[in-house]
């Protein structure tokens, strides 16, 4: 029962009852796996534990890696200091190579000040925002570590590395591990400190302008300030919002391709309502259960409609990365303690769904993203105020005359999302929400808000690379990496891909 899983003392008592041992002999209980089972009216917390009876734990809760000094090692350039870039750098150090990180944005703490100005003054710094800067898009938008990857050993390695750099060991046991936006920046800072201690380099406010290419081999990069960095390999881990990089590659006829994404809105409910629905109780979650999560998915007219990046006890944040854009995302602090629950509610789209953008070829869905984000900016009053509509009104195609309170601090403007967003998206969302409302009574409600637009679910472009070597298909020495290259989705999968690219870059040099 939830109260039995509420803390170590309660767990010790449960172990004592199960084993018949005296409580004083149970020295420690470590949780190995934890999940909440709310499928039935009675809610259980499923635990797998290791009890230490008449002995103290001798081994650490997580495995650590000893990093060597690589100040004299061969350099490898890493473009981008998101999870793909940072974990590539750590792996390069393990392999005896010296990472040189070149990041367009600011360090994780300086970046926080620019993020605050988006809400306070509606000013978006194009190089320092929720998408760009140390830690990447995930640093200030949740720190969620759940991944669907089946490579459990590799996933666990990434989680252990997060723990080594300051994350709570609870991420090793939780079914849906989460660091929290309030805790993740310090973890990122410690990773950078580790890289610097080992002789690596980190250069902030250094946006890559172009690649240095000699005889079909990438030998370095040039920044917007004209500084050249040269090395035997370049790992390109620029994130899913680096549209200038996609533009550059397209202009230079470096092979890339359009890929499908998902587009929609941020849906926000009172957390208390989600607790009542998910835990089947008028009293909500009570004292011992966490803020409830949900996950919905269906198919409507051949396209997926689903919830994305659900943030219990969280906030909706302004995630624009340039002028004339309104983009929303979600985040939760580590305690998931706000009065709201939000998630992306999105529709899968493919390049062929928008033939009007076909002339842009590999950039077709990127150009669609740009147009939709500008429409959101126009309908939000041409600042970071976001267009919004009550959920029930959206489904009934009715204007909202008023809006409930929201966590979105730049402010909201009532707007008929059903009218100006593309019909192929709104019609599928309307049908999907009706289906979700039938499966969970109370979910489809006018107490909930739909806030536009959610467009940065993944990269709209894939930078083509060899399946085995991770090198670009036509340029030796270039290793497209992570979410921005179209090979990951989320912090953990990007970190895993960063390690893979580092290993392949090392193999290419020896």
C-alpha positions in Angstrom: 0.0 0.0 0.0 1.2 3.6 -0.6 1.7 4.3 3.1 4.0 1.3 3.4 6.2 2.7 0.7 6.4 6.2 1.9 9.9 6.1 3.5 12.7 3.9 4.6 11.3 3.5 8.2 8.0 2.3 6.8 9.9 -0.1 4.4 11.9 -1.5 7.3 8.7 -2.2 9.2 7.3 -4.0 6.1 10.4 -6.1 5.8 10.4 -7.0 9.5 6.8 -8.2 9.1 7.7 -10.3 6.0 10.9 -11.8 7.4 10.0 -12.1 11.1 13.2 -10.3 12.0 13.5 -7.7 14.7 13.2 -4.2 13.4 16.5 -3.2 15.0 18.3 -5.8 12.9 17.2 -4.3 9.6 20.0 -1.8 9.0 19.0 -0.5 5.6 16.5 -1.0 2.7 17.4 0.0 -0.8 14.7 0.4 -3.4 15.7 -1.3 -6.7 12.5 -0.7 -8.7 9.5 1.5 -7.9 6.2 2.0 -9.9 2.6 3.0 -9.1 -0.1 0.6 -10.2 -3.4 2.5 -10.5 -5.1 0.2 -12.9 -7.7 -0.8 -10.3 -9.6 1.2 -7.7 -7.2 0.1 -5.0 -3.8 1.8 -5.8 -0.6 -0.1 -5.1 3.1 0.9 -5.1 5.1 -1.9 -6.6 8.6 -2.2 -5.1 11.6 -4.4 -5.5 13.9 -3.9 -2.6 17.2 -5.2 -1.1 17.2 -5.4 2.6 20.4 -5.4 4.7 19.7 -7.5 7.8 22.4 -7.4 10.5 24.8 -5.9 8.0 25.5 -2.4 6.5 25.5 -1.7 2.8 29.1 -1.9 1.5 28.7 -1.0 -2.1 27.7 2.4 -3.4 24.2 3.0 -4.7 25.6 3.8 -8.2 28.7 2.9 -10.3 31.3 5.6 -10.9 33.8 6.0 -13.7 37.3 7.2 -13.2 38.2 9.8 -15.8 41.8 10.3 -16.9 43.7 13.4 -17.9 43.5 13.9 -21.7 45.0 17.3 -21.9 47.6 15.9 -24.3 45.2 13.8 -26.3 44.0 14.2 -29.8 41.1 16.7 -30.1 37.6 16.0 -31.2 35.2 18.9 -31.7 31.8 18.5 -30.2 29.3 21.1 -31.5 26.6 21.6 -28.9 26.5 21.1 -25.1 23.2 19.4 -24.8 23.0 15.8 -23.5 24.3 14.4 -26.8 27.3 16.6 -26.7 28.1 16.4 -23.0 27.9 12.6 -22.9 29.9 12.4 -26.1 32.6 14.5 -24.4 32.6 12.2 -21.3 32.9 9.1 -23.4 35.7 10.7 -25.5 37.7 11.3 -22.3 37.2 7.6 -21.3 38.7 6.7 -24.7 41.7 9.0 -24.3 40.6 11.8 -26.6 40.3 15.5 -25.7 36.8 17.0 -26.3 36.5 20.6 -27.5 32.9 21.6 -26.9 31.7 24.6 -28.9 28.3 25.8 -27.7 26.3 28.7 -29.2 24.6 29.6 -26.0 25.6 30.6 -22.5 26.5 28.5 -19.5 23.6 27.0 -17.6 23.4 29.7 -14.9 23.9 32.7 -17.2 21.2 31.2 -19.5 18.7 31.3 -16.6 18.7 35.1 -16.6 17.8 35.2 -20.3 15.1 32.7 -19.8 13.6 34.9 -17.1 13.4 37.8 -19.5 11.2 35.9 -21.8 8.4 35.9 -19.3 9.1 39.2 -17.7 9.9 41.4 -20.7 8.7 39.1 -23.6 12.3 39.3 -25.0 13.8 36.2 -26.7 17.5 36.0 -27.0 18.1 34.0 -30.1 21.2 32.3 -28.7 20.2 31.9 -25.1 16.7 30.5 -24.3 14.9 27.3 -23.4 16.4 25.6 -26.5 19.9 27.0 -26.7 22.7 27.0 -24.1 24.5 24.6 -21.8 22.3 21.5 -21.1 20.3 21.9 -24.3 16.5 22.0 -24.5 16.1 19.6 -21.6 18.0 21.6 -19.0 15.1 24.0 -18.2 12.2 21.9 -19.5 11.8 19.1 -17.0 14.8 16.7 -16.8 12.7 13.7 -17.6 14.8 10.6 -18.1 12.2 8.1 -19.3 13.1 6.4 -22.6 11.5 3.6 -24.6 15.0 2.3 -25.6 15.3 -1.5 -25.1 19.1 -1.2 -24.5 18.7 -1.5 -20.7 22.5 -1.8 -20.0 23.2 1.4 -21.9 20.2 3.2 -20.3 21.4 2.2 -16.8 24.9 3.4 -17.6 23.6 6.9 -18.5 21.5 7.0 -15.3 24.5 6.0 -13.2 26.5 8.8 -14.8 23.8 11.3 -13.9 24.0 10.0 -10.3 27.8 10.3 -10.3 27.4 14.0 -11.2 24.9 14.7 -8.5 21.4 13.4 -9.5 19.4 11.6 -6.8 19.9 7.8 -6.8 16.0 7.5 -7.0 16.4 7.8 -10.8 17.9 4.3 -10.8 14.7 2.7 -9.3 11.8 4.9 -10.5 9.8 3.5 -13.5 9.7 7.1 -14.9 12.9 8.7 -13.6 12.9 12.5 -13.3 15.6 14.9 -12.0 13.6 18.1 -12.1 14.3 21.5 -13.6 15.4 22.9 -10.3 18.1 20.2 -9.8 19.3 19.4 -13.4 21.3 22.6 -13.9 23.7 21.8 -11.1 24.2 18.3 -12.5 25.0 19.8 -15.9 27.5 22.1 -14.3 29.3 19.2 -12.6 29.6 17.4 -15.9 31.2 20.5 -17.4 33.6 20.7 -14.4 34.6 17.1 -14.9 35.3 17.7 -18.6 37.5 20.7 -17.8 39.3 18.9 -15.0 40.4 16.2 -17.5 41.8 18.7 -19.9 38.8 19.2 -22.2 37.6 22.6 -23.4 34.2 24.3 -23.3 33.6 27.4 -25.4 30.3 29.3 -24.8 28.7 31.9 -27.1 30.4 30.4 -30.0 27.9 29.5 -32.7 29.1 27.3 -35.6 28.8 29.1 -38.9 30.3 26.5 -41.2 32.2 23.3 -41.5 35.8 23.2 -42.7 35.8 20.6 -45.6 38.9 19.3 -47.4 38.5 16.6 -50.0 35.1 15.3 -48.7 36.4 15.2 -45.1 35.4 17.5 -42.3 38.4 18.8 -40.5 36.9 21.4 -38.3 34.4 24.3 -37.9 34.4 28.1 -38.1 32.3 30.1 -35.7 30.2 33.2 -36.4 33.0 35.2 -34.8 35.5 33.8 -37.3 37.3 31.5 -34.9 38.5 28.2 -36.5 38.6 24.9 -34.5 40.3 22.0 -36.2 40.4 18.3 -35.3 40.2 14.8 -36.9 36.5 14.4 -36.1 33.5 16.7 -35.5 30.4 15.5 -33.6 27.5 17.6 -34.6 25.0 17.7 -31.7 23.2 21.0 -32.2 19.7 20.1 -31.0 16.3 20.1 -32.7 15.9 23.8 -32.9 19.2 24.8 -34.7 17.4 25.8 -37.9 20.4 27.8 -39.1 22.4 24.5 -39.2 19.8 22.8 -41.3 19.7 25.8 -43.6 23.5 25.7 -44.0 23.6 22.0 -44.7 20.8 22.4 -47.3 22.6 25.3 -49.0 25.8 23.4 -49.2 24.0 20.4 -50.6 25.1 18.2 -47.8 22.6 15.3 -47.7 19.7 15.7 -45.3 16.1 14.7 -45.5 12.7 15.8 -44.1 11.3 13.6 -41.3 8.0 13.4 -39.6 7.3 15.2 -36.4 4.3 15.8 -34.1 2.5 19.1 -33.7 -0.3 20.3 -31.5 -0.8 22.2 -28.2 0.0 22.0 -24.5 -2.9 20.8 -22.5 -3.2 21.9 -18.9 -5.6 20.6 -16.2 -5.7 21.2 -12.5 -3.4 18.6 -11.0 -6.1 17.8 -8.4 -8.5 16.7 -11.2 -5.9 14.4 -12.8 -5.2 12.9 -9.4 -8.9 12.1 -8.9 -9.2 10.6 -12.4 -6.0 8.5 -12.3 -6.3 7.3 -8.7 -10.1 6.7 -8.9 -10.7 8.7 -5.7 -12.6 11.9 -4.9 -9.9 12.7 -2.4 -7.2 12.7 -5.0 -3.7 11.4 -4.3 -3.7 11.8 -0.5 -0.5 12.0 1.5 1.5 9.1 0.1 1.0 9.1 -3.7 2.9 11.2 -6.1 1.2 13.7 -8.5 -0.6 11.5 -11.0 0.6 11.1 -14.6 -1.3 10.0 -17.7 -0.5 8.7 -21.1 -3.0 8.6 -24.0 -2.6 7.4 -27.6 -4.9 6.6 -30.4 -5.1 6.6 -34.2 -7.3 9.1 -36.1 -7.5 8.9 -39.9 -4.1 7.2 -40.3 -2.2 9.5 -37.9 -1.2 9.1 -34.3 -2.8 11.4 -31.7 -1.1 11.2 -28.3 0.0 12.9 -25.1 3.7 13.8 -25.1 6.1 14.8 -22.3 3.5 14.7 -19.5 4.5 17.0 -16.6 2.6 16.4 -13.3 2.8 19.2 -10.8 4.4 21.3 -13.5 4.4 24.5 -15.5 4.1 25.5 -19.1 7.0 27.6 -20.4 7.7 29.8 -23.4 10.1 27.9 -25.6 10.6 30.2 -28.6 14.1 30.5 -29.9 13.7 33.5 -32.2 11.7 36.5 -33.1 8.0 36.2 -34.2 7.6 32.8 -32.6 5.3 31.5 -29.8 6.2 28.0 -28.8 5.2 26.2 -25.6 6.8 23.4 -23.7 6.3 21.8 -20.2 8.5 21.2 -17.2 8.2 20.0 -13.6 10.4 20.8 -10.6 11.8 17.8 -8.6 8.9 17.9 -6.1 6.2 18.1 -8.8 4.4 20.4 -6.5 2.5 22.9 -8.6 -1.3 22.9 -8.8 -1.3 22.1 -12.5 -0.6 19.1 -14.8 0.3 19.6 -18.4 1.3 17.5 -21.4 1.8 18.0 -25.1 -1.3 16.8 -27.0 -0.1 16.3 -30.5 -0.8 14.8 -33.9 1.8 12.9 -36.0 2.5 14.6 -39.3 4.5 13.6 -42.4 6.1 15.8 -45.1 3.5 14.6 -47.6 0.7 16.0 -45.4 1.6 19.6 -46.4 2.2 19.7 -50.2 2.3 23.5 -50.1 5.8 23.2 -48.5 7.1 20.6 -50.8 9.2 23.1 -52.7 11.4 23.4 -49.6 12.4 19.8 -50.0 14.3 18.5 -47.0 13.3 21.7 -45.1 9.6 21.3 -45.8 8.4 20.5 -42.2 10.9 23.0 -40.7 9.2 25.7 -42.8 5.8 24.5 -41.7 7.0 24.8 -38.1 8.1 28.3 -38.7 4.9 29.4 -40.2 2.7 27.8 -37.5 4.9 29.4 -34.8 4.5 32.8 -36.4 0.7 32.3 -36.6 0.7 31.6 -32.9 2.7 34.8 -32.3 0.2 36.8 -34.3 -2.8 35.2 -32.5 -1.1 35.7 -29.2 -0.8 39.5 -29.6 2.7 39.6 -31.2 4.6 39.0 -28.0 5.1 35.9 -25.8 1.5 35.9 -24.7 0.2 32.6 -25.9 -3.1 31.9 -27.7 -5.4 29.6 -25.7 -8.8 28.0 -25.6 -10.8 25.9 -23.1 -10.6 22.2 -24.0 -14.3 21.7 -24.2 -14.8 24.8 -26.4 -12.0 23.5 -28.7 -13.7 20.2 -29.2 -17.1 21.9 -29.8 -15.5 24.6 -32.1 -16.7 27.3 -29.8 -14.8 30.5 -28.9 -13.8 30.8 -25.2 -15.1 34.0 -23.6 -12.9 33.5 -20.6 -9.9 31.4 -19.6 -9.1 29.7 -16.3 -5.9 30.4 -14.3 -2.7 28.9 -15.8 0.9 28.3 -15.0 2.1 30.0 -18.2 3.6 33.2 -16.8 3.9 35.4 -19.9 0.1 35.4 -20.1 -2.7 34.0 -22.3 -5.0 35.5 -24.9 -8.3 33.7 -25.7 -8.1 32.5 -29.3 -10.0 30.1 -31.5 -7.3 27.5 -32.0 -9.8 25.3 -33.9 -10.2 28.1 -36.5 -6.6 29.1 -37.4 -4.6 26.0 -36.8 -4.4 23.5 -39.7 -7.6 21.5 -40.0 -5.7 18.2 -40.5 -4.3 18.8 -37.0 -7.3 20.2 -35.2 -9.9 17.7 -36.5 -7.7 14.8 -35.4 -7.1 16.4 -32.0 -10.8 16.9 -31.5 -11.6 13.3 -32.3 -8.7 12.1 -30.2 -9.7 14.2 -27.2 -13.3 12.8 -27.4 -11.9 9.3 -27.3 -9.7 10.1 -24.3 -12.6 11.7 -22.5 -14.7 8.5 -23.0 -11.9 6.3 -21.5 -11.3 8.7 -18.5 -14.4 10.4 -17.2 -13.7 14.1 -16.4 -10.7 14.4 -18.6 -12.5 16.3 -21.4 -13.5 19.4 -19.5 -13.7 23.1 -19.8 -11.6 23.4 -16.7 -8.7 22.4 -18.9 -6.7 24.8 -21.2 -5.2 24.2 -24.7 -2.3 26.5 -25.3 -0.6 26.9 -28.6 1.6 25.8 -30.1 3.7 22.7 -29.4 5.9 22.2 -32.4 9.4 21.2 -31.0 8.6 17.6 -30.3 11.5 16.4 -32.4 13.7 17.4 -35.3 12.0 18.1 -38.6 15.2 17.1 -40.4 17.4 14.0 -40.4 21.1 14.5 -41.2 22.0 11.3 -43.1 24.6 9.0 -41.6 25.9 5.5 -42.0 24.1 3.0 -39.7 27.3 1.3 -38.6 29.9 4.1 -38.4 27.6 7.0 -37.5 29.6 9.1 -40.1 27.8 11.3 -42.5 27.0 9.4 -45.7 29.2 11.7 -47.9 31.5 13.5 -45.5 34.1 11.6 -43.5 34.9 12.9 -40.1 31.4 14.3 -39.5 29.3 12.5 -36.9 25.6 13.8 -36.8 24.4 13.2 -33.3 21.4 13.1 -31.1 18.0 14.7 -31.4 19.1 17.5 -33.7 20.4 15.0 -36.2 17.2 13.0 -36.1 18.5 10.0 -34.1 17.2 10.5 -30.6 14.2 11.8 -28.7 14.8 13.0 -25.2 17.7 13.3 -22.7 18.6 9.7 -22.2 18.4 8.6 -25.9 20.4 11.7 -26.9 23.1 10.9 -24.3 23.2 7.3 -25.5 23.7 8.5 -29.1 26.4 10.9 -27.9 28.3 8.0 -26.5 27.9 5.9 -29.7 29.1 8.8 -31.8 32.1 9.3 -29.5 33.0 5.6 -29.8 32.7 5.7 -33.6 34.7 9.0 -33.8 37.4 7.4 -31.8 37.4 4.3 -34.0 37.8 6.5 -37.1 41.0 8.1 -35.6 42.8 5.0 -34.5 
